[in-house]
Amino acid sequence: MMPEFGVGLIGCGNISTAYLSLAPMFAGFDMRAVADLHPDAAARQAQAFGLRALSVEDLLAAPNIDVVVNLTVPAAHFDVTRQILEAGKHAYSEKPLVLNLAEGEVLRDLAASKGLRIGAAPDTFLGGVHQHARALIDAGAVGQVTSGTAHVMSRGMEAWHPNPDFFFAPGAGPILDLGPYYITNLVQLLGPVRSVLAQAVTAFERRTIGSGPRAGETVPVRTPTTLHGLLTFEVGAVISLGASWDVAAHRHGHMELYGTNGTLFLPDPNYFGGTLELGTETSIETLAPLDHPFGLPNAHSTDGRANYRMAGLADLVAAIRADRPHRCGLDLALHVVEVMTALLEAAERGERVDVASTCTRPAPLSPQDAQDLLRAV
């Protein structure tokens, strides 16, 4: 049996609890240490999960750490991932990997020079329901997908998040914070994007924190909070994307794909599971779930949903061992980053923006592939 990869984590904010809680489900790696610029945050998570709390410098220097998970705020992703690579470790980052394509190219060159891998969230497209949709599209169940819609809309994060400042700063907003789930899933279903159009507005200049010790404090809004975009894919499909934190209520579905022979109604790509429906001219059928490990509700979800975050990291580790591409790969992440920044640029310029990068669709994740990533119980 090959030794497990040692994994460290930098950034002990809210999302780190989900990563650390789910890590024991997966095979091939062992969580060993956490670090944060605030030592008390690292100490709390280390105590909660039986890990070592280190400084960032000591974690990067630790000889028993092979891969480092970067859960810092988006504006720090580039600098921290670069430090991880410079330390000779493989890197796996929360989304978005970087805030522009130029930063991504720097990381690509650095990783290549050191023979290291870079992976990035989201990995929710590996969920059973999204892999089911992929299999149906690839099998021609709806014919050629020619158009579709995707919507992610709410009133924003400030009501529940105790420190929501970064959500409303450049590098976040609904496009860069939630857009990765939607655009990544569209790319894995349809392939890369060729060009975009967009318009954007911002409803509120400040947001009021609704929970935690800063409740009642306001934070400035410095990035668009509503964007409506049009994505043209290389296969010819045109998808309308609506992303907003200015919406009190709506009746849009999360994602609908219109093919020449039918329609697929997909659930929220922020989650691994959900209900998939197939529509024809005469009916809409709820499809039986694919027998897929990453579609099953599990104990690590508080709302009965399937939750398999860390699947992307597990696949990265398995891919290194097997010398194959990992599914949450650098080319996919950078293409999605360029699509998102192109949408913001198109909204600012009021004209179409071509997307220069491309990528291949990640390999499908079969039920057996998914099972192989899980630790035997």
Buried (B, 14 or more C-beta within 10 A) or exposed (E): EEEBBBBBBBBBBEEBBBBBBBBEBBBBBBBBBBBBEEBEBBBBBBEBBEBBBBEBEBBBEBEEBBBBBBBBBBEBBBEBBBBBBEBBBBBBBBBBBBBBBEBBEBBBEBBEEBEBBBBBBBBBBBBBBBBBBBBBBEEEBBEEBBBBBBBBBBBBBBBEBBBBBBBBBBBBBBBBBBBBBBBBBBBBBBBBBBBBBBBBEBBBEEBBBBEEEBEEBEBEBBBBBBBBBBBBBEEEBBBBBBBBBBBEEEEEBBBBBBBEEBBBBBBBBBBBBBEBBBBEEEEEEEBEBBEBBBBBEBEBBEEEBBBBBBBBBBBBBBBBEEEEBBBBBBBBBBBBBBBBBBBBBBBEEEEEBEBEBBBEBBBEBEBEBBEBBBEEE
